[in-house]
């Protein structure tokens, strides 16, 4: 056997062992949930993930989604386990399961009730994105024509999320509203799944200033790999994703930067159309090429 092949094999084994030893957390996954997806998460060595359970849904529909997650936890307990604390993530690693952090990509499920935040926290929701693309009661999304900033109600929401321990996510949030949340929050916040505007100008991408501002205040920045947000679009390669991670790391620092894949595995066209429309049925916010 050629010496280079022996070395290559040895390197692969070492890298596999390194990956197996790590606690690997995906900042956001929005796949079409099924046992097959959960098995793929385990096969990939994923320790935990922020898994979307609400986008445009109101309170009742979101509660139905969480009830479905309860059934998935019961039926797939050999693969997945609910996460409410960091100790649960460590337990998932020890048990060789994938920990599921339930997350919202909008605060529409709160409707106008601050009290729902603690209720959802008790049900396992650990992350809430303040807005999804457009205006809601909290503030403005990144596609909203005018970024009004964090509302009075929004300040109450941030304070209550801080109190009960729910992470404020700003990935799809407008720049003014995002800055307001960062300043209002007494806990670190996150861009769970973004790419840098310096590599491609796009409403969903964040400027160097925005990345630096959140990182300087202890926030987390998850770099996504969604092709339309990368410079070469659908022609993007793994190397393009690595270049984006490297760029964001140089701006935000390695201690503040991770990965939020935004994987949409097995989702169909109807789902992507739902994402593209305001509230899931209103005006067209994005085209199919920029659906998330």
C-alpha positions in Angstrom: 0.0 0.0 0.0 1.4 3.5 -0.9 2.7 5.5 2.0 0.3 8.4 1.2 -2.7 6.1 1.4 -1.6 4.8 4.8 -1.2 8.4 6.0 -4.6 9.3 4.6 -6.3 6.5 6.3 -4.6 7.3 9.6 -5.7 11.0 9.3 -9.3 9.9 8.6 -9.3 7.8 11.7 -7.8 10.6 13.8 -10.4 13.1 12.4 -13.2 10.7 13.1 -12.0 10.2 16.7 -11.8 13.9 17.1 -15.3 14.4 15.9 -16.6 11.7 18.1 -15.1 13.4 21.1 -16.6 16.8 20.4 -19.9 18.2 21.6 -21.4 19.2 18.2 -24.4 21.6 18.2 -26.2 22.9 15.1 -27.5 26.4 15.6 -30.6 25.7 13.5 -32.3 22.8 11.6 -35.7 23.1 9.9 -36.0 19.7 8.2 -39.2 17.7 7.7 -39.0 15.8 11.0 -39.2 12.0 10.8 -37.3 9.0 12.2 -35.2 9.0 9.1 -34.1 12.5 9.9 -33.3 11.7 13.5 -31.3 8.7 12.3 -29.3 10.9 10.0 -28.6 13.3 12.8 -27.2 10.4 14.9 -25.2 9.1 11.9 -23.6 12.6 11.5 -22.6 12.7 15.2 -24.8 15.6 16.1 -25.0 16.1 19.8 -27.8 18.7 19.8 -29.7 21.1 17.5 -32.0 24.0 17.7 -35.0 22.5 15.9 -37.7 24.8 14.5 -41.3 24.1 15.8 -42.9 27.4 14.9 -42.6 29.9 12.1 -45.8 31.7 11.1 -48.0 29.7 13.5 -50.1 31.3 16.3 -50.5 29.9 19.8 -52.8 27.0 19.1 -51.0 25.7 16.0 -47.6 25.9 17.8 -49.0 24.0 20.7 -50.1 21.3 18.3 -46.5 21.2 16.9 -45.1 20.8 20.4 -47.6 18.0 21.1 -46.2 16.3 17.9 -42.7 16.6 19.3 -43.8 14.9 22.5 -44.9 12.0 20.4 -41.6 12.0 18.4 -39.6 12.0 21.7 -41.6 8.9 22.9 -41.4 7.0 19.6 -37.7 7.8 18.9 -36.3 7.7 22.4 -33.4 5.6 21.2 -32.3 8.4 18.9 -33.4 11.8 20.3 -33.9 13.4 23.7 -35.4 16.7 24.8 -33.0 19.5 26.0 -33.9 22.1 28.5 -30.5 22.7 30.1 -26.8 22.4 29.3 -26.7 19.4 31.5 -29.2 17.8 29.1 -26.8 18.4 26.2 -24.0 16.6 28.2 -26.4 13.8 28.9 -27.3 13.4 25.2 -23.6 13.1 24.4 -23.1 10.5 27.1 -26.1 8.5 25.9 -25.2 8.8 22.2 -28.4 10.5 21.3 -29.2 13.9 19.7 -30.5 16.5 22.0 -33.4 18.5 20.7 -33.7 22.2 21.6 -37.1 23.3 20.5 -37.0 26.7 18.9 -39.2 29.3 17.3 -38.3 31.3 14.1 -40.8 34.0 15.0 -42.7 35.3 18.1 -46.1 34.9 16.4 -46.9 32.0 18.8 -46.9 34.5 21.7 -49.7 36.5 20.0 -50.0 39.4 22.5 -49.5 37.4 25.7 -46.2 37.8 27.6 -47.2 35.0 29.9 -46.9 32.5 27.1 -43.1 32.8 27.1 -42.8 31.0 30.5 -45.3 28.5 29.4 -43.4 27.6 26.2 -40.2 27.5 28.3 -41.7 24.9 30.5 -42.6 22.9 27.4 -39.0 22.9 26.3 -38.7 25.9 24.0 -35.2 27.3 24.5 -34.8 29.7 21.5 -37.2 32.3 20.0 -36.3 34.4 16.9 -37.8 37.8 17.4 -39.2 38.2 13.9 -39.4 36.1 10.8 -38.6 38.4 7.8 -41.4 40.9 8.3 -43.0 43.1 10.9 -44.7 41.6 14.0 -45.7 43.0 17.4 -42.1 42.8 18.6 -40.2 44.5 15.7 -39.2 44.4 12.1 -37.7 41.6 10.0 -34.9 41.8 7.5 -37.2 42.1 4.5 -39.6 44.7 6.0 -39.4 47.9 3.9 -39.0 50.0 7.1 -37.2 48.7 10.2 -39.2 50.3 13.0 -36.9 48.9 15.8 -37.9 47.0 18.9 -41.4 47.9 20.0 -42.5 48.6 23.6 -44.1 45.1 23.6 -40.8 43.8 22.2 -38.9 45.2 25.2 -41.3 43.4 27.5 -40.7 40.2 25.5 -36.9 40.5 25.7 -37.1 41.1 29.4 -39.3 38.0 30.0 -37.1 35.8 27.7 -34.1 36.9 29.8 -35.9 36.1 33.0 -37.0 32.6 32.1 -33.9 31.7 30.1 -35.0 31.7 26.4 -32.3 32.8 23.9 -33.1 35.8 21.6 -32.4 34.8 18.0 -31.8 37.7 15.5 -31.1 35.8 12.2 -34.1 37.0 10.2 -34.4 40.3 12.1 -33.8 43.8 10.7 -30.6 45.6 11.6 -32.2 48.3 13.7 -34.4 45.9 15.6 -31.4 43.5 16.1 -29.3 46.3 17.6 -32.2 47.3 19.9 -32.5 43.7 21.1 -28.7 43.3 21.7 -28.7 46.5 23.8 -31.9 45.7 25.7 -31.0 42.1 26.6 -29.1 41.4 29.8 -28.1 38.0 28.4 -26.1 37.2 25.3 -28.2 36.8 22.1 -27.5 35.0 18.8 -27.5 35.1 15.1 -28.1 31.3 14.9 -27.9 31.0 11.1 -26.4 33.9 9.0 -23.8 34.6 6.3 -21.6 37.8 5.9 -22.8 40.6 3.7 -19.2 41.4 2.9 -19.1 38.2 0.7 -22.6 38.8 -0.8 -24.9 41.7 -0.4 -28.3 40.2 0.6 -31.0 41.3 3.1 -30.5 38.1 5.1 -26.8 38.6 5.4 -25.1 40.5 8.2 -22.5 43.3 7.9 -19.1 43.2 9.5 -20.4 45.8 12.0 -23.4 43.7 13.0 -21.3 40.6 13.4 -18.7 42.5 15.5 -21.4 44.2 17.6 -23.1 41.0 18.7 -19.8 39.2 19.2 -18.3 42.0 21.3 -21.3 41.6 23.7 -20.8 37.8 24.1 -23.3 36.7 21.5 -23.2 33.6 19.3 -22.9 33.7 15.5 -23.9 30.5 13.6 -22.7 30.4 10.0 -25.2 28.9 7.6 -24.5 27.2 4.3 -27.7 28.1 2.4 -26.4 28.5 -1.2 -28.4 31.6 -2.3 -26.7 33.6 0.5 -23.2 32.6 -0.7 -21.3 34.5 -3.4 -21.6 31.7 -6.0 -25.2 30.9 -5.2 -26.3 27.3 -6.2 -22.8 26.7 -7.6 -21.4 26.9 -4.1 -19.1 24.2 -2.8 -17.9 23.0 0.6 -14.9 25.3 0.1 -17.2 28.3 -0.2 -18.9 27.3 3.1 -15.5 27.0 4.8 -14.4 30.4 3.4 -17.6 32.0 4.9 -16.9 30.4 8.3 -13.3 31.6 8.2 -14.4 35.1 7.3 -17.0 35.3 10.1 -14.5 33.8 12.6 -12.0 36.5 11.7 -14.6 39.2 12.4 -16.4 37.7 15.5 -13.6 35.5 17.0 -13.5 31.8 17.2 -15.1 31.7 20.7 -18.3 33.3 19.4 -18.7 31.5 16.0 -20.2 28.2 15.2 -22.5 26.6 12.6 -26.2 26.8 12.0 -26.8 24.8 8.9 -30.5 25.8 8.2 -30.9 22.3 6.8 -34.3 21.8 5.1 -34.0 18.0 4.5 -37.0 16.4 2.9 -39.2 19.6 2.9 -41.4 20.0 -0.2 -42.3 22.9 -2.5 -45.4 23.7 -0.5 -43.4 24.3 2.6 -41.0 26.6 0.9 -43.9 28.6 -0.6 -45.3 28.9 2.9 -42.0 30.4 4.1 -41.9 32.9 1.2 -45.2 34.6 2.0 -45.8 37.0 4.9 -47.6 35.1 7.6 -47.6 32.1 5.3 -50.3 33.5 3.0 -49.8 37.2 2.5 -47.5 39.3 0.3 -44.5 37.6 -1.3 -41.5 38.4 0.9 -38.9 36.5 -1.0 -38.4 34.5 -4.2 -37.8 30.8 -4.1 -34.1 31.3 -4.4 -34.0 33.2 -1.1 -36.7 31.2 0.7 -35.2 31.1 4.1 
